[in-house]
Amino acid sequence: MKDIVTTEFKARYGEDPTFIIRAPGRVNIIGEHTDYNDGFVLPMAINRAVWVALRPRKDATVKVYSVNFESEESFDLNDFSHTDAGWIEYVKGVSWALLQDGYALSGWEGVLAGDVPGGAGLSSSAALELAVGRAFEAVAGETWDGTKLALAGQNAENNWVGANTGIMDQMISANGEAGHALFIDCRSLDTELVPLPEGTCIVVMDTSTRHSHVDGEYNERRAQCEAAASAFNVKALRDVSVADFNAKAAILEPLTQQRARHVVTENERTVAAANAMKAGDVAALGQLMNASHVSMRDDFEISSTALDKMVEIAQAQPNCYGARMTGGGFAGCAVALVDVGAAEGFVAAVAPAYKEATGLKPALYVCDATDGARLIED
């Protein structure tokens, strides 16, 4: 990707870019739909990312060419509006959010490309948002706080693009570190680096089915969670323990009860998973991932036939400790915890079995945990 954006920049502008930015996608190991409930999540930044090659301009224009979409868009930082123009709305949204936060922004022009599959649940949008935020930072010649940039990215996604996502995706894209997952308290935004268990790796399994957060089902689940929190008279479902839920669940109507049960138990599983990782307890981590999938499938009802089949095939492999769907749901990717020495064999077994079962050709990625959004110095 670095070579792609650099080559395209030189072809368009006749010189090397002044800055190159990389912002990663992410996979969530466990903790799904807990982030907007002020709960806990455990994502890691992956070695698939959005890249931007750019140079400053002397005016307030932002001009970007997208290699993936083969289109160029521009707007003026002093006068721009939402026009439903596709991918550029994410760039405009981040600009709008940073201006709201009081950042001094200057114009730039550049080339954008990424290899985070869109709509797969790997946070291609958050990677784009953080890449844009770091681009503005580079042009300003300053160092901006990663968490504040993450909040600006979330603000852009929620209030400019129109998807009510939580803070997890932007936080991990901003603050990830190589070799580690990041345990995030989505209320306080406190974080703790948690090492991947020795001898294991994460395999992302793309079902080749797609979803969009803006389609409405994600927002519907969020509204159901808010209704449950209101019924429990708490700020968010983060404040309801499993014991409290079991004692008082009857106050909720059946569907809301299901949604709340997933979030409450998923928070407990995520805390336990972080502790298992710190202890190197691979078996316990895998069991928690398996239980998470059942909860998302049965209580939160965000899985799909394709996701269930992928998880079933993965869990049947001898060197897989656990597997679950990951991301917003309804389509996209699953994730597996696999013995690192067996990763190639795992991929070789799962891919054809899934294709035979579904007729769909999957894409499987053995993922390294990488650093968050950075200016590339070399």
N, C-alpha and C positions, 0 to 999 in steps of 0.2 A: 504493500500500500504506500509506503514511503516513496518508493521509486515511481509509482504511478502518479502521485500528486506532484512530485518534483518535476518529472518529465513533462506533464501537462502544463504546469506553471511556466516552465522555460519555453514551451512551444507557444504559449499565449502572450508572454510578456518579454521574452528574449533575454532573460537573466535568471539567476538562481533566486529562490524565495528568500526573504529576510528571516522568516520564522517558519518552523514546522511544528505543529501541535499534534499530539496523539491523545485520544480519550477512549477508554475501553468500554465495551459492553460488559454485561455481567451475567452470571448465573446465580440463582438463589439456591443454596444448598437446602435450606429449610426456613420456614417462616413466611407463609404465603397469605396475603390479604390481612396481615397483622399490622403493616406499617401505618396505614391511615386510621387504625384503631389504637394508635399511640403505643403499640406493642414492640416486639423484638423480632429481628430478622438476622439472617446469617448468610449474606451473599459473598461472592468473590468476583473480582475483576478478572476478565478472561483475555486471552491473546487473540481477540478479534476486536476491531476498533474502528473509530472514525478518525480520519487524518485531514488536516488542513495545512496547505502550503500557502503563505500569504506575504504581502508587503504592505506597509502603511501607505495611506493616501494623504494628500494635503488638504482634502476637503472632508465633508461629513458623509460621503457616499460609502455604502457597503456594497460591494459587487462580488458575487460568488458564482463560480461555475461548478456544477455538480457532475462528476464523472459518471456516477451511477444513473442519474436521470438525463444525462446529456443535454443539460439546459443551463443557461445563465440567467440570474436574476439580480436586481439591484434595488436599493432604496436609500432615501436620505434620512440620516439620523435625526434631523430637525423637523421632519414632516413625513410620517409614514402611518399607515393604517392597516387593519386586517382586511385582506382581500380574498381569503380562501384560495391562495395561490399554490397550495401544496407544500413541498419541503421547505421553501423559503420562509413559511410562517413560523417555523421553529427558530430560524435565525432572527427574524423580526421579534419574535416573542422574548427571546433572551435579551435582545437589545432593549426592548421595552421594560423588562423586569430590572435590568441593571440600571437603567436611567431612573426608574422609580426608587431604587435603593441609593441614589445619589452618586453613582459612579460617573466619572468623566470619561466619555467615550469619544474615540476618534475613528475616522473612516479607514477602511482597508479593502484590499481586493485579493482574491485568492481562489484556490481550487480545493474542492472538497471531494473526498472519496471514502468509502468504508466497506468492510467485509463482515459487519454484523448483520445477519439476516433480518430483514424487516418483518415485523409481525410475528416473530418466532418466540417471543417472551424472553429475549436476551438484551432488551433495553437499547435498541438502536436509537431511539429518540433521546434518551438521557445522554448517550455517548455524543450525539450531535450537539445537544445543549451545552455540555461541558467543553467540547472542542471549541464552540463559539465563544463561551465565556473566557477560556484561556487565550483565545485569539485576541479578544479585546484587551486582556491583561498584558499580553506581549506588546501590543501596539502602544499601550499606555506606559510601558517601561516600569511597571510596578509588580509587586507580588501581592495577590489578593487571596483572602482566606478561602480554602477549599469548601468548607461547610457553608459559607455565605454564598459562594457560587452555586453550590448544590441547591440551596433554598431559592435562588433566583431561577434556576432551571425548573424547579418544581412550580414556582409561580407562573413561569411561561407556559408550562404544560397544562396547569389547571385553569388559568385565567386568560390565556391567549389562544392556545390550541383547543382547549375545552375538554380535556380528559382529567378526571378527578383522581389522579394517581397520588400515592403517598411519596415519602421522601427517600425511600430506600434506593431506588435506581440512581438518582443523582448523587447520593452520598457515597455509594461504592465507586461510581465512576470518578468522583472527585478524590476520594481518600483511600482507595485500595493500595495494598502493598504486596509485592511479589512474595509468593510462598505462603500467603495467609488468606483466610477468610476474614471478614470484618463483622463482629457482633455489634449490632447497632440498637441502642435504645431510641426508638423513634419519637419518644416524648422529649427527653432531655437532649438528644442528639449526641450523648456520650457514646464513645466507640471503644472497642477492645480488639486488638489483633489476635486472631486465633490460628495457630498453625495447622495446616492440613496434616492428618495423621501420617506418620512415616510409612512408606511402602504403598501408599494409595494414590489414586488420581481421580479426577472428576471427568466423566464422559458426558458431553451434551449430545442428546439424541433428538434431532429435528425430524418431526413426523411428516414434514412437507405439507402441513395444513396451516392456515393462517387466520389471524383475528385482528381486530382493531379495537383499542380501548374506547375510542370515541363512539363505537357502535351502540352503547347503551347498557349492555349487560353488566359491565364493570361498575358503572355508576349506580345501577340498580342494587348490586350487592352492597355497595357502600351505604346507600340509603337504608337498607335493611339492618345493617350493623348499627347505624346511628339510632334507628328506632329501638333496637334492643338495649342500647346503652341508656336511652331515655327511660325505658321501662324499669331498668335497674337503678335509675336515679344516680348515674355516675357520668363522668365526663366522657369516658370511652370504655370500650370493652376490656382494655388493658387493666382496668380497675376491678374486674370481676375474676375471682379465683375459681378454680375448678370446683372446689367445695361449695362456694357460694352459688355458682351456677346450678349445680346439682340440687341444691336445697330450694332454689327459687325459680327453676326453669318453667314451672307451670304458669307463671305470670305472662309468658310469651305465647303468642299464637304459634301453631306448629311449624310453619315455614321459617319464621323469624327465630324460633328456638333452634332449628337446625343450623342456620347461619351463625348464630352466636356460639353454639357449641363448638363449631370448627375453630373460630377465632380464639376462644378461651383455651381450648386444649392445644391449639397450635402454638400459642405463646408458651405454654408449659413445655411442650416438646422442643421449642427452639432454645430455651434456657438449658434444658437437659442436653441438647446436642452440642452446644458450646462447651459444656463441662466435659462431655464425652471426648470431644476433640482435644481439649487440653490434657486429658488423661490418656490419650492415645487409645481409647476404647472403640475400636473400629466396629465391632459387632453391635454395640449399643447404638452408635450413630446410624448404622444401616437400618436397624429395627425402627428407629424413630423416623427415618425417611419413609419407610414402608407404611408406617401408621399415618404419616402425613398425607400420603396419597389416598388412602382409604377415606380420610376425613374430607379431603377436597372432592373426592368422587361422590360420596354419599351424603354429606351434610352441606357442603357449600355448593355442590353440583356445578363445578366448573371444569370437570374433565370432559373427555370425549371418547368415542369408540377408538379412534386412532391412538390417543394418549394412553388409554387403558391397555391396549394391545402392546404398545411399545414397552410400557412398564412391566407387563406380565412376562414378555420375552426376556427383558433384561434381568428381572428377578430370578428367572429360571437358570441363568448362567452360573456355573460353579464358582467363579471368582468375583461375583457381584455381591457386595455386602448389603446394598439397599438401593432402591430407585423410586422416583416419584415424578409426577408432572411438575413443571416449574413455570413461573410467570403468571400473567393475569388469568390464563385459563382459556378453555373452549377450543384451543388449537395450539400449535406451536411446538414447544420442546418438552422433553423429559430429561431428567438428570440421574446419573448413576454413580455410585461410589464403587470403584473397582480396584483390585490389586494391580499395582503399576506394571508388574511383570506380565500380566495377562491382558493388558489393554488391547493389544493388536488382535489377539484371539477373540476377545469380547466383541470388538467391532466386526470382525470377520464372521462371527456367528449371528449377531443380532440383525445386521443390515439385511441379509437375504431372507431371514425368517420373517422379518417385518414386511418386506416387500411381498413375500408369498402370501402372507395373511391378509394384507390390505390392498395390494395392487399399487401401492405408492412407493416411490423410491426415496428412502430416507437419506439424511446426511448426518454422520456421526463425527464428533470432534473430541479428541483427547485434549483437554484444556489445561494450560498452566495458569496459575494465579499470578497476575501481573500488577504492576503499579497503576495508580489512577492517572487522571489527566495531567499531562506534563508537556512542557516545552522540550523538544528534542534538541540536545546540545551538539551531538556529533553528526 
